[in-house]
Amino acid sequence: MPWLKEANIAIVITGRPTVSKYWLQDASIASGFVWLAAVNLGLGCAFGAVYNLMDEKESHKRESYVREALEIPNDRSIIAILGIGYENKKPASKRMASKSEVIHYNTFGSNP
């Protein structure tokens, strides 16, 4: 995550599989709230994925690097690093999905 060098701060999001069977969901929700709080304060926020459910080898490599660099205990899984700071420039606009693509009524694919 070379872009992380430009962030004013970084927040590492971790989860504890031994504490909750919903550790991944809990950590994901926490990262979303941190992101929203940063944006609400007028800051930029970028998500750097560390944990990778689909590629255990890559996930272990990334987690090990972060764990060793920051001395994070082994009982925590490292989900992501959020880079937070003042934006140098506004990010390019993205196409937002239309409401009919993401909102469905009663059954999937049913739109008013």
N, C-alpha and C positions, 0 to 999 in steps of 0.2 A: 504494500500500500504506500507507494512513494508520495502520494498526495498528503499523507498524514503528517509529513514533515512541515507542511504549511499551516496546519491547524494550530489554533491557540491552545487548545486543550484536547485531551482524548479521554474518553470514558470507556472502560472495558466492561462489557456486559457478560456476567457469568451466571451459571445455574448450578444447582446442587442435586444431582440425581438421587442421592441417598436421603434427601429431605422430602422431596415431593415427586410423585410420578408425573406431575405436570410441569417439571422444571423447565422444559424447552418452551412451553407456552408462556409460563410466568416470565421467563427472561425476554421472550419476544415482546410481550406486552410492556415490560419495563423499558425496553429500548424505544418502543413507540412513544411512550410518555416522555422520555428524555428528549427525543427528537422534537415532539410538539412543544415542549417547554423552551427548547433552544430557539425554535422558529418564532414562538410567541415573544421572545426577548429581542427579536430582530437579528438573530445569529443564523449563520449557515450551518448545516449539519450534513455529514456524509457517512454512509454506512459501509464499513469494511467487514465483510463476512469472514469469520474464522472457522466456525463449526460447519461441517458439510455432511449432512445426513446420507447423501448418495455416494460419497467417496471417502471411506473411512481412512485410507492411507493419507490422502491430502489433508483431511481434517486433523489427523494426529500430528502431521508435520507442522501445520499452522499453529495448533494449540501448543505444541511443545516449544515452539519459538517464542510465543507470547508468554507462556508460563515461566520459562527460564529467564527471559528478559525482565519480567516484573515480579518474580518470586511468588507466583500464585500457587496456593496449595493444590495438591492432587485431587482433593475431593470436589473440586469445582470444574465444570466444563466451561470452556470459553466460547461464547456464542459469537461475539462481534466486538469491534472497536468503533465507537462513534467519534469522528473528528468534528470538533465544534470550533467556530471562530467567525470572524468578520469576513464576508465575501469580498474578494478582489473584483469580481465581476459576477453578474447575474448568470445563472446557468441557462442554457438554451431551453426554449419552450418545448414541452412534450405534448404529444397529442393525447388528450384525455379521452377515455372511452365514453361513448354516449350512454345516457341513462338506460336506454333500451338494451344495451350490451351487458349491463351489470345488475339491473333491477328486474326481478321476475316475480310475478304474482301468482300465488297458489301452486303452480308447478313451474319447473324450470322451462324456459322458453316461452312462457305465457306473458305477454305484454298487453297493456290496455290499448 
